[in-house]
Amino acid sequence: MSRRAAPTILDVAHRAGVSKSLVSLVMRGAPNVSEDKRKAVLAAADELGYRPNAAARSLARQRTYLIGVLVSDFGNPFFSEMLEGVEEAAFAADYRALFNTGSRIPEREVIALETLLQLRTEGVVLASPRFDDVELAKIPRSVPVVMVGKDTRAAGVDVVMNDDHHGAELVVQHLVSLGHRRIAHIHGLPGAGAAARLDGFVEAMRRRSLDPVLIEGGFTEDAGEAGAQRLLDAGPLPTAVFAANDISAVGVMRTLEAAGLHIPRDISLVGYDNVDFSSLEHIALSTVDQPRRQIGTLAVQLLLERIGGSRTRSKRVTVEPSLVVRATTAAPRVG
């Protein structure tokens, strides 16, 4: 069976009984078209299943009004609300967002990014990519770039960051106020933001003359489980654990509970990110909230400043985290 040819603008013009140029005006949303003609053209386009050729239209305008977004991991719920902020801010400015991922594999991220650039996106938001600054430095030569969730000093790149150093300070402050002195951090190195959280934790502990306990972990549930097992194998347990993020905290929780420990009676647990599932009743995780939607909105705002030419110098914006206390933290058990 032969494939039916896609309807053209000329087909729409014939069906509506108007000129080809008038169809073009309607499809562009031009105001100087009578309502009767507009309705006739749109009805004809709907009957035929006609869709304007976006590629041809962008070539004519020399604009695409597209923003590319490279996300390191679509499976991480941290990004979902941030992407909502990106999409809403782009839509409000009459732009559209295209999303792609390299699934946390640097080589695939480079390919995914190249795909976005080949689609002639006018700017790119990078959400915690894994590739290095050598690759990153190449991008601003062609389009404006905003990095979110990961710090960089690459020339020409704008950055929107949560203050992860302060976020870790909030965790230590909360746990110490409950009476905890032996606190472990299952960190997320080399993940985005992990170094700042680690530094903030260590500094906050030492400022209070406490010895930080550091355990290798990661930003996945499996990494949290492995980190908790390392903690169990290391000897005397701390009274509280600060996990790399909420996803890893779930892995920590599972391993500690499988070992017969009750949270928070035997050991307190704090995550990071405040993703949606952390508020579920059976998890009720104390955590640090990152204003993810705000981060996405700010990223688009910075990108549009560059695209519009109102700013040429790089800009760094830091947003403030906040502590969310739920059921996984309590005063340490006595005795």
Summary of the structure (lengths in Angstrom):
residues: 335
radius of gyration: 25.5
end to end distance: 79.7
largest distance: 88.4
contacts: 1140
relative contact order: 0.12
helix: 44%
strand: 16%
